[in-house]
């Protein structure tokens, strides 16, 4: 009897200690500062865009320094979700979520985003996504004309919606952002799986109204959610200038608003090539085509201004498996 009491007491003590202990640290992914993370319990994996500081710390620990790193190797195909691994004819919808946007856009981010997205499709900068495809074997590294390629057509930006009849949550959780993406799908009439098979929704939150972790743990992230309208891909795009230099203000001398298009371009390129993370194109560490080239300040693939049909915008480079004779690297045109 005494033995049973001692054992029971030990188990109770261990259970109490486990409850009092802090939650387990997030899984660490080597190779790049961004990549797959569990943001909210019960939600699908999100792919985060690292802050400038995190990217610089990671590169300082690698031989690349401020330049691109080849850690993780080239991207390989993950098999897709229901056969969908890339956006073959991308459609991008922009949602300004919440009444907090009403008369409250101090950096003019809405107009910048609309102009940038309107000119992105068909550009040589974005064209590197077309080397990636679906309908090929899991583990494929070079499509070489097989499968169905990711798209880069002019006019991929379709429309915007100010969902501003009521306030968005002050610090929206991933599940709330996912629900807003489903609302957006309904608003735009995309109520079938087929209509969402090559579609992404950019959920932009207003100044000082961003999700927790913005500017300290990430600059943005993209993920997906299941719904009665099929799987829906979306981006959590905070009000980028709120984070200052941590998310691109004056990065590489590109101006105080440089992060707006650097970050959204990063997310758009990743969603086209890995629509439902992480079943599209990723490297061995889970990084996507944007993660591997984020916040490069010098050398091949350094962030720079590019001219699109709608103007000149700061962007980062995107990873190309085909670059450098198939060894891979970060490119600003393709």
Helices and strands as residue ranges (DSSP letters): H 2-20, E 35-37, E 46-49, H 52-60, E 76-77, E 91-97, G 99-101, H 109-120, G 126-131, E 133-134, E 148-149, E 157-163, H 174-187, G 194-196, E 199-205, E 220-225, E 232-237, G 240-247, G 251-253, H 258-273, E 281-282, G 291-293, E 304-308, E 311-315, E 318-320, G 324-326, E 329-331
